[in-house]
Amino acid sequence: METTNAIEKALKKKIDIECKEIVDKFIADLIKLQKKYGGSNYYDLKKSSNRGSEPKEFMVTGTSGVGKVLHRMILDNHGAAMLTEKSQELIQKLDLI
């Protein structure tokens, strides 16, 4: 089973890199925006408020903080589905099923 674990780890690493590339593109655009127009180095992330409730909020510092939050968010939301899809693609390429 070590081989299976190694394959899964390799796929997860590939998924991590793919998600990081998405975040890096966004951060590059954010830096361009910041250089052109200025603005604060502090980013408030807020959940939209529901009727009468206070929006949940937290702050990150700099584009690095934004990048970490976005990367985690993308992995949490899409990582498992990406792993399933990439595993199926690999199985088909190897003609195992």
C-alpha positions in Angstrom: 0.0 0.0 0.0 3.0 2.3 0.2 2.8 2.8 -3.6 -0.9 3.9 -3.3 0.0 6.3 -0.6 2.8 7.7 -2.6 0.6 8.2 -5.6 -2.1 9.9 -3.5 0.6 12.2 -2.0 1.9 13.1 -5.5 -1.6 13.9 -6.7 -2.3 16.0 -3.6 1.0 17.9 -4.2 -0.1 18.5 -7.8 -3.5 19.8 -6.6 -1.8 22.1 -4.1 0.4 23.5 -6.9 -2.6 24.0 -9.2 -4.5 25.9 -6.5 -1.5 28.0 -5.6 -1.2 29.0 -9.3 -4.8 30.3 -9.2 -4.1 32.2 -6.0 -0.8 33.6 -7.4 -2.7 35.0 -10.4 -5.2 36.7 -8.2 -2.5 38.1 -5.9 -0.5 39.4 -8.9 -3.6 41.4 -9.9 -4.2 42.6 -6.4 -0.6 43.9 -6.3 -1.1 45.7 -9.6 -4.3 47.3 -8.2 -2.4 48.3 -5.0 0.5 49.8 -6.9 -1.8 51.8 -9.2 -4.3 53.1 -6.7 -2.7 52.5 -3.3 -4.8 51.4 -0.4 -4.3 49.7 2.9 -2.1 46.7 3.6 -4.8 45.3 5.8 -7.6 43.3 4.3 -10.9 42.7 6.1 -12.6 39.6 5.1 -16.3 39.6 5.9 -19.1 37.2 5.5 -22.3 38.8 4.2 -24.6 39.6 7.0 -28.0 37.8 7.2 -31.1 39.7 8.3 -30.2 41.5 11.4 -27.1 39.6 12.3 -23.6 41.1 12.4 -21.3 40.0 9.6 -18.5 37.7 10.7 -15.2 39.3 10.0 -11.4 38.8 10.3 -8.4 40.7 9.1 -5.3 39.6 7.4 -2.1 41.6 6.7 -0.8 42.0 3.2 -1.2 40.0 0.1 0.6 37.0 1.7 -2.2 36.8 4.3 -4.9 37.0 1.6 -3.1 34.4 -0.4 -3.0 31.9 2.5 -6.7 32.4 3.2 -7.6 31.9 -0.5 -5.4 28.9 -0.9 -6.9 27.2 2.1 -10.4 28.1 1.0 -9.9 26.7 -2.5 -8.3 23.4 -1.2 -11.1 23.0 1.4 -13.8 23.6 -1.2 -12.3 21.8 -4.2 -9.4 19.6 -3.1 -11.4 16.4 -2.6 -13.2 16.7 -5.9 -9.9 17.5 -7.6 -8.3 14.4 -6.1 -11.2 12.2 -7.2 -11.0 13.6 -10.7 -7.3 13.3 -11.0 -7.3 9.8 -9.6 -9.9 8.7 -12.2 -7.8 10.3 -15.0 -4.8 8.4 -13.8 -6.6 5.1 -13.6 -7.9 5.7 -17.2 -4.4 6.6 -18.5 -3.0 3.4 -16.9 -5.9 1.5 -18.4 -6.7 -0.2 -15.1 -10.4 -0.2 -15.3 
